[in-house]
Amino acid sequence: MDDHEETGSGERDDEAGTRAALGTASAAPGEVARGWFEVAELPTGAAERLPVVVANGPEDGPVLWLTGGVHGDEATGVAAVQDAISTIARDALAALSGTIVAVPVVSPAGLRRNARHTYYADEDPNRHFPDADAESARPPKLQERIDARLYAAITGGAVEDATGVAGRDDADRDDADREPVDPPIAESAGTGVVADALIDCHTAGVGSEPFAIRDRVLYGERRSEDDAVALSDEIGRLVDAFGFPTVREYPASEYVDERLHRSTAGAVLNEAGIPAFTAELGAHSVVDDGLVEAGVAGISAVAAELGLLAAGEVPEDVGRPADHLGPAPVEFPVRRFRGPTTDDSGILRHRVAAGETFAEGDILADVVSATGEERGTVRADRDGYALGRTEGLAVYEGDPIGSLAVRDDGDLVVPREDDA
């Protein structure tokens, strides 16, 4: 159904405030709307569409985007986005100054198979968002086109209509007769929904600790160092409000090599210059209700920090992030690190659990043979704590043994290597 619900105190004329719309979800001030944003045509003739919820406050203000499920097995991220938008819409809509746009499932194809990757291509769907510096001789494939359409909606750019008919809604569509248009029609992706900030909700590895990822801000030809510093300060303010332990992203060269600047949050931040960060809500595959509650509290705190809600208007039962989480295991700044790697093949036996701290030189894991004989050890080369373990028992030479948060004294604002 084209889910539209009026949950404000009364219907208002559009001239009294800004209507917010994305796809078939269109909310007047003081309303919540649910609908769909079409992003691709499937071989069967049906549309690939993303679920959308728009909560539009009675008063104008900032626009906060919430995204989840870019990896189809990251269940807690999907649930946190759903519950955050539902809680605010139900209990705080009348107090909302601005708009919250929620897309709980960014990768329906991944969700349908409960897998990190989609069946479009066996590669990470969160590495294909736009990068103006990317060069390729081939036309963009489907995942890249889908990500570009979502990115345009977030940032206010023109989007190629996925069905070839600009502005047509579900009620007017005859699926049996739909034909793609070449070239596709470019249109504005939405109305009143250009993001002022974005939180992308994920989950991490086996038994992972929850944390928020703070990307480094890159500067160069398209952004001055002063502008990058101001943008980084804004991200820091929002990440601090979110209230989860903060883990900085990889150093700049590794960040670009891993194509993290083309992730949802990475592209919105470093391509569009909009404050964005990633929330890692524990382990994948199963909803962790406690971390859903923590995520809702963190999102609500960010909404208050942005001025969408007054501090006293956050629903009382939501609480603060600190009510749901313990403190960070260490007091020094840390960054993500996948490793260290083993020099031996065999069976991996971890010595450090997620959340436990370690010092440089400590043994993190043993490698034993299939008969249990010791083959080697893996030691920490920095201080830090364990975020999570790698999946499975078997390791080969050069395999990383876990996901760690290691001491980081590097800059948060750095030149992009390509521009250096």
Protein Blocks (a to p, Z undefined) as FASTA:
>chain_A
ZZdddfbfbdcdfklpccddehjbccdehiacdddddfbdcfkopacdddddddddfbdc
ddddddehkbfklmklmmmmmmmmmmmmmmmmmmpgcdddddfblblmlmmnopabdckb
gcdfklmbccfkbccfbdcdfklmmmmmmmmmmnopacddfklpghiafklpcfklpccd
dddddddfbehiacfbdcddddddehiacddddddddddjkocfklmmmmmmmmmmmmmm
nopacdddddfklmmmnommmgmklmmmmmnopacddddehjehiacfklmmmmmmmmmm
mmmmnopacfklgcfklopfklmpccdfbfbdcdddeddddfbecddddfbdghiacdeh
iafbdcddfkopafbdcddfbdcddfbdcedjbdcehiafbdcddddfbdfbdcdfklZZ
